[in-house]
């Protein structure tokens, strides 16, 4: 009687365990397409950190995917990581220079980035013992105040679905 009860519990448990192993390993969480689709969904909701995480996972699974690279660049824009966005757009354009959606996204970004480019750092102070530099000339008062710096804009690029590679 004990053997019968044990086997009735053990066999279904082993079957369930065996079935869950390969299915979980080959499930949607490991596919580029699933990561890409989930990332697009998160980006549309404004959850850029989660979208970036998903697109980075998709990139690991398929490094040469143009849609993944485009979406990564859009996420980098949203995060204010403009140099990474520029590099990622250029990488994607190197793979698919004729992709119109990608070219349009890059063009919008490049236009924004030209106005944003970080200024070069000021000169370093003179070394100890060096003769003092001439004091800077006093600025003349202006009649109008300088325009305020514009905050970074949200990403201008459109996300691409998983159909393109």
Backbone bond lengths (Angstrom), bond angles and torsions (degrees), N, CA, C in turn:
res aa  C-N    CA-C-N  psi(-1)  N-CA   C-N-CA  omega(-1)  CA-C   N-CA-C  phi
1 X - - - 1.435 - - 1.525 111.49 -
2 X 1.303 116.83 -40.99 1.460 120.91 -178.83 1.519 110.15 -65.35
3 X 1.330 116.18 -41.41 1.462 119.28 179.28 1.522 111.35 -60.67
4 X 1.284 117.07 -42.03 1.450 122.19 -178.05 1.529 110.35 -63.09
5 X 1.316 117.58 -43.33 1.454 121.22 -179.99 1.529 110.83 -66.82
6 X 1.319 116.15 -41.35 1.448 120.78 -179.69 1.525 110.46 -64.20
7 X 1.321 116.52 -43.91 1.457 119.18 -178.86 1.524 111.46 -68.40
8 X 1.321 117.26 -33.88 1.466 119.52 178.32 1.531 111.00 -65.09
9 X 1.310 117.97 -33.41 1.462 121.16 179.76 1.524 111.37 -84.61
10 X 1.318 116.10 -37.02 1.450 120.91 -173.74 1.525 112.76 -73.62
11 X 1.319 117.69 -43.43 1.459 120.96 -176.55 1.533 111.57 -62.31
12 X 1.335 120.02 -51.94 1.472 118.00 178.74 1.537 112.29 -61.58
13 X 1.310 117.15 -35.43 1.465 120.39 178.52 1.515 111.71 -64.40
14 X 1.327 118.02 -42.42 1.458 121.73 178.46 1.525 111.09 -67.44
15 X 1.328 116.54 -39.32 1.458 119.31 177.83 1.528 111.06 -63.63
16 X 1.316 116.60 -41.59 1.451 120.81 178.80 1.522 110.57 -64.70
17 X 1.314 117.01 -43.55 1.453 121.88 179.52 1.526 110.77 -64.51
18 X 1.312 117.33 -43.60 1.462 121.12 179.94 1.519 111.00 -66.14
19 X 1.304 116.95 -37.52 1.462 120.34 -178.68 1.521 111.32 -72.18
20 X 1.318 117.47 -33.40 1.458 119.08 -176.87 1.518 112.48 -76.58
21 X 1.312 119.60 -25.18 1.465 121.97 -178.97 1.507 113.40 -60.85
22 X 1.330 119.93 -65.82 1.455 120.59 -178.02 1.520 113.94 -65.48
23 X 1.311 118.08 -33.92 1.451 120.69 -179.48 1.524 109.64 -65.61
24 X 1.321 117.65 -43.26 1.451 120.48 -179.55 1.523 110.46 -66.46
25 X 1.312 118.16 -37.39 1.461 120.90 -178.04 1.518 111.00 -70.22
26 X 1.324 117.65 -33.44 1.462 120.15 -178.18 1.523 111.68 -101.29
27 X 1.315 117.14 11.55 1.452 121.74 -175.87 1.513 112.93 -68.85
28 X 1.319 116.07 177.99 1.453 121.27 -174.32 1.520 114.44 -65.35
29 X 1.327 118.28 -23.70 1.459 119.86 -178.08 1.522 111.94 -65.99
30 X 1.330 118.06 -18.58 1.452 119.95 -178.04 1.522 112.54 -99.68
31 X 1.319 119.48 -2.54 1.455 119.89 -178.16 1.525 110.98 -92.18
32 X 1.311 115.71 147.24 1.455 121.59 178.04 1.523 110.36 -60.60
33 X 1.316 115.63 -42.78 1.464 120.42 -177.21 1.527 110.90 -62.28
34 X 1.325 117.22 -43.63 1.466 120.27 -179.49 1.531 110.98 -65.83
35 X 1.326 116.60 -41.76 1.461 120.08 178.40 1.529 110.09 -62.97
36 X 1.328 115.58 -42.32 1.456 121.19 -179.22 1.529 110.84 -64.39
37 X 1.315 117.22 -47.22 1.463 120.72 -179.64 1.522 111.82 -63.31
38 X 1.325 116.23 -42.05 1.463 119.22 179.44 1.525 109.94 -67.22
39 X 1.316 117.03 -38.85 1.465 120.60 177.34 1.512 112.12 -61.99
40 X 1.327 117.26 -42.97 1.463 121.32 177.68 1.527 109.89 -61.89
41 X 1.324 116.56 -42.86 1.465 120.82 178.53 1.534 111.05 -60.60
42 X 1.328 116.83 -43.22 1.464 120.43 179.92 1.528 111.31 -67.64
43 X 1.321 116.63 -39.57 1.471 120.21 179.52 1.521 110.79 -64.24
44 X 1.314 117.12 -40.08 1.461 120.64 178.98 1.519 111.67 -63.70
45 X 1.310 116.71 -25.54 1.462 121.43 177.51 1.528 111.80 -88.15
46 X 1.331 116.51 -4.06 1.462 120.27 -179.07 1.514 113.67 85.91
47 X 1.316 117.88 10.60 1.463 122.42 179.40 1.529 108.61 -91.84
48 X 1.324 115.41 72.40 1.462 121.90 -170.81 1.521 113.63 -66.84
49 X 1.327 118.18 -33.89 1.465 120.00 179.52 1.532 110.58 -65.12
50 X 1.313 116.14 -43.56 1.470 120.02 178.37 1.527 110.33 -66.38
51 X 1.327 116.70 -41.88 1.466 120.52 178.29 1.523 110.14 -60.83
52 X 1.316 117.05 -43.96 1.459 121.15 179.39 1.525 110.90 -61.35
53 X 1.316 116.31 -42.52 1.467 120.75 177.73 1.531 110.52 -59.19
54 X 1.332 116.49 -44.74 1.474 120.66 -178.69 1.523 111.37 -66.92
55 X 1.332 117.29 -41.70 1.463 119.93 179.97 1.527 111.44 -67.90
56 X 1.329 116.91 -34.95 1.470 119.45 176.12 1.530 110.52 -66.21
57 X 1.333 116.76 -38.28 1.471 120.16 175.46 1.523 110.39 -63.43
58 X 1.320 116.48 -43.64 1.469 120.57 179.52 1.525 110.54 -62.95
59 X 1.321 116.46 -36.70 1.474 120.26 178.98 1.526 111.00 -64.99
60 X 1.320 117.25 -37.04 1.464 120.49 177.47 1.530 110.59 -64.87
61 X 1.330 116.08 -35.50 1.461 120.56 -178.83 1.521 112.22 -76.61
62 X 1.330 116.92 -33.13 1.464 121.11 179.59 1.527 108.85 -147.72
63 X 1.337 117.02 86.24 1.467 121.55 -173.06 1.528 115.13 -60.87
64 X 1.313 119.10 -28.42 1.459 121.03 -175.81 1.508 115.13 -94.00
65 X 1.325 119.14 14.41 1.464 122.20 -178.42 1.529 110.28 -76.28
66 X 1.323 116.16 118.99 1.459 121.50 -179.23 1.520 110.95 -64.69
67 X 1.330 117.60 -40.94 1.466 119.73 -179.52 1.527 110.83 -64.81
68 X 1.321 117.52 -37.86 1.461 120.36 177.78 1.530 109.81 -66.05
69 X 1.330 117.13 -45.91 1.462 120.38 -179.60 1.527 111.46 -63.10
70 X 1.319 117.35 -41.77 1.468 120.65 177.30 1.525 109.91 -59.44
71 X 1.317 116.32 -48.21 1.461 120.08 -177.13 1.525 111.73 -66.41
72 X 1.317 116.63 -35.63 1.465 119.78 174.54 1.523 110.06 -61.14
73 X 1.330 116.63 -45.09 1.460 120.24 -179.44 1.530 110.91 -61.33
74 X 1.331 117.29 -41.30 1.462 121.01 178.45 1.535 109.62 -62.80
75 X 1.328 117.04 -40.81 1.471 120.19 178.29 1.525 111.54 -66.38
76 X 1.323 116.59 -40.13 1.463 119.20 176.98 1.529 110.23 -61.15
77 X 1.314 117.00 -38.28 1.470 120.53 175.46 1.528 109.90 -59.24
78 X 1.324 115.62 -49.18 1.468 120.57 -177.65 1.516 111.85 -61.04
79 X 1.320 116.34 -31.91 1.466 121.12 -179.15 1.523 112.16 -85.91
80 X 1.331 117.50 -3.23 1.456 119.97 -178.74 1.516 113.09 79.68
81 X 1.310 117.60 14.06 1.466 122.91 -179.81 1.537 107.81 -95.44
82 X 1.321 115.19 69.15 1.451 121.85 -168.60 1.528 113.98 -68.20
83 X 1.321 117.32 -35.94 1.465 119.18 179.26 1.529 110.50 -65.86
84 X 1.327 116.71 -38.90 1.460 120.50 177.17 1.530 110.83 -68.07
85 X 1.327 116.51 -36.71 1.464 120.33 177.55 1.525 109.76 -62.57
86 X 1.322 116.61 -45.11 1.459 121.02 179.55 1.530 111.39 -60.56
87 X 1.323 116.25 -47.03 1.471 120.21 179.69 1.523 111.36 -62.64
88 X 1.324 117.32 -39.28 1.460 121.29 -178.28 1.523 111.26 -70.88
89 X 1.325 117.12 -40.65 1.466 119.53 175.01 1.529 109.90 -59.99
90 X 1.326 117.00 -44.29 1.466 120.15 -178.81 1.523 111.49 -64.77
91 X 1.321 116.54 -37.82 1.474 120.20 176.79 1.527 110.33 -62.20
92 X 1.325 116.33 -44.56 1.464 120.59 -179.94 1.528 110.69 -65.20
93 X 1.318 117.45 -40.91 1.461 120.62 178.73 1.525 111.66 -66.45
94 X 1.322 117.04 -28.81 1.460 120.46 175.47 1.520 111.60 -66.50
95 X 1.321 116.58 -30.27 1.464 121.75 -179.89 1.532 110.58 -83.58
96 X 1.336 116.16 -43.80 1.471 120.48 -175.98 1.527 110.27 -133.19
97 X 1.332 117.60 75.28 1.465 119.54 -177.12 1.532 113.76 -65.99
98 X 1.308 118.67 -17.53 1.457 121.51 -179.43 1.514 114.57 -95.38
99 X 1.319 119.26 2.16 1.461 122.72 -178.15 1.530 109.04 -72.92
100 X 1.332 116.87 109.83 1.471 121.71 -174.51 1.517 113.29 -64.24
101 X 1.331 118.05 -42.30 1.469 120.78 -179.86 1.527 110.05 -63.01
102 X 1.313 116.55 -41.62 1.460 121.43 179.08 1.527 110.59 -65.58
103 X 1.327 116.84 -43.76 1.467 120.44 179.23 1.530 110.96 -62.48
104 X 1.321 116.20 -38.58 1.461 120.20 179.17 1.528 110.55 -66.06
105 X 1.325 117.28 -44.18 1.464 120.61 178.23 1.527 110.93 -61.71
106 X 1.335 115.63 -44.36 1.465 119.91 -179.37 1.526 110.19 -63.90
107 X 1.316 116.95 -41.29 1.462 120.90 -179.68 1.532 110.85 -61.37
108 X 1.311 117.19 -45.22 1.470 121.10 177.61 1.519 110.90 -61.65
109 X 1.326 115.32 -44.40 1.461 119.11 -179.42 1.522 110.73 -64.71
110 X 1.331 117.39 -44.76 1.464 121.02 -177.92 1.527 110.55 -60.94
111 X 1.328 116.91 -39.00 1.459 120.91 178.13 1.522 110.29 -62.78
112 X 1.325 116.59 -44.49 1.466 120.42 177.65 1.525 110.48 -65.05
113 X 1.318 116.27 -44.92 1.462 121.41 -173.31 1.526 111.75 -65.45
114 X 1.328 117.86 -31.95 1.468 120.86 178.49 1.522 110.71 -60.12
115 X 1.316 116.83 -37.69 1.457 120.53 178.71 1.512 113.71 -80.33
116 X 1.318 116.46 -19.10 1.462 120.84 -175.35 1.522 113.24 -93.22
117 X 1.316 117.56 -32.31 1.468 122.90 -168.84 1.518 112.58 -27.01
118 X 1.345 116.99 128.91 1.462 119.86 -179.74 1.523 111.01 -62.79
119 X 1.314 115.57 143.30 1.457 121.09 178.29 1.529 109.61 -73.52
120 X 1.325 115.56 152.27 1.463 120.34 177.73 1.526 108.33 -68.80
121 X 1.337 117.52 145.24 1.466 119.59 -179.17 1.532 110.94 -65.88
122 X 1.329 115.25 152.75 1.464 121.24 179.03 1.525 109.55 -65.83
123 X 1.334 115.38 160.13 1.459 119.47 -179.62 1.518 110.02 -64.12
124 X 1.328 115.04 149.97 1.467 120.96 179.50 1.525 109.34 -72.53
125 X 1.332 117.38 151.42 1.455 120.02 178.31 1.535 110.38 -64.79
126 X 1.338 118.28 154.54 1.469 120.14 -178.81 1.523 111.12 -65.13
127 X 1.318 114.89 152.83 1.467 120.83 -179.99 1.524 109.78 -68.89
128 X 1.336 115.84 159.53 1.460 121.60 179.98 1.525 109.22 -61.52
129 X 1.327 116.94 136.19 1.459 121.37 178.69 1.516 113.49 88.07
130 X 1.320 117.78 -7.43 1.463 120.76 179.20 1.524 108.83 -79.56
131 X 1.332 117.22 149.30 1.475 118.41 179.34 1.521 109.90 -63.63
132 X 1.319 117.28 144.79 1.466 119.53 -179.10 1.520 110.97 -65.19
133 X 1.299 114.45 143.58 1.457 120.46 178.76 1.517 109.09 -77.75
134 X 1.324 116.36 158.96 1.455 120.00 177.94 1.521 108.86 -64.88
135 X 1.329 117.21 140.98 1.464 118.36 178.26 1.523 109.77 -65.40
136 X 1.328 116.38 146.84 1.462 118.97 179.97 1.527 110.56 -67.09
137 X 1.297 115.55 149.32 1.466 120.46 178.54 1.516 109.71 -64.78
138 X 1.318 116.15 145.29 1.455 120.75 179.46 1.522 109.11 -71.67
139 X 1.325 117.03 131.09 1.468 118.47 179.42 1.519 110.48 -69.83
140 X 1.318 115.38 145.60 1.458 121.38 177.31 1.524 108.44 -78.78
141 X 1.314 117.53 140.64 1.474 118.48 178.25 1.523 110.32 -62.96
142 X 1.302 114.67 139.85 1.456 120.82 -179.86 1.521 109.36 -100.83
143 X 1.301 115.04 152.39 1.451 118.73 179.44 1.528 112.25 -78.85
144 X 1.342 116.39 -26.83 1.462 119.86 178.25 1.517 108.93 -125.31
145 X 1.328 117.30 142.64 1.461 119.21 178.77 1.521 110.48 -69.62
146 X 1.343 116.92 152.59 1.461 119.32 178.47 1.523 110.20 -66.08
147 X 1.328 118.06 150.83 1.468 119.77 -179.76 1.523 110.39 -66.10
148 X 1.316 114.86 145.24 1.463 120.31 178.23 1.524 109.02 -71.14
149 X 1.320 114.97 146.76 1.466 119.60 178.09 1.521 109.07 -66.57
150 X 1.324 115.53 137.19 1.460 119.77 179.50 1.517 109.63 -80.20
151 X 1.341 117.86 140.02 1.463 119.54 176.94 1.530 109.63 -69.79
152 X 1.325 116.90 155.02 1.466 118.82 178.23 1.522 110.69 -57.02
153 X 1.316 115.47 141.25 1.450 121.83 179.83 1.526 109.96 -82.88
154 X 1.334 117.51 155.96 1.462 119.28 174.02 1.525 108.78 -65.51
155 X 1.308 117.83 161.78 1.456 120.47 -176.45 1.522 111.14 -57.56
156 X 1.307 114.86 139.53 1.455 119.89 -178.15 1.521 111.86 -96.42
157 X 1.317 116.69 -13.27 1.459 119.98 -175.83 1.512 113.45 -78.79
158 X 1.308 114.68 153.09 1.463 121.21 176.17 1.515 109.16 -94.54
159 X 1.303 116.52 142.71 1.455 121.20 177.55 1.512 109.63 -76.55
160 X 1.317 116.55 147.14 1.444 122.11 178.04 1.516 109.81 -106.89
161 X 1.324 116.19 144.97 1.469 120.18 177.87 1.518 109.26 -77.80
162 X 1.303 116.44 178.00 1.459 121.33 -175.85 1.507 115.07 -77.47
163 X 1.332 119.27 -0.39 1.461 120.66 -176.83 1.508 114.26 -68.60
164 X 1.337 117.40 -29.10 1.458 120.82 -177.40 1.513 110.09 -91.72
165 X 1.297 116.74 147.93 1.452 119.62 178.93 1.465 107.12 -121.84
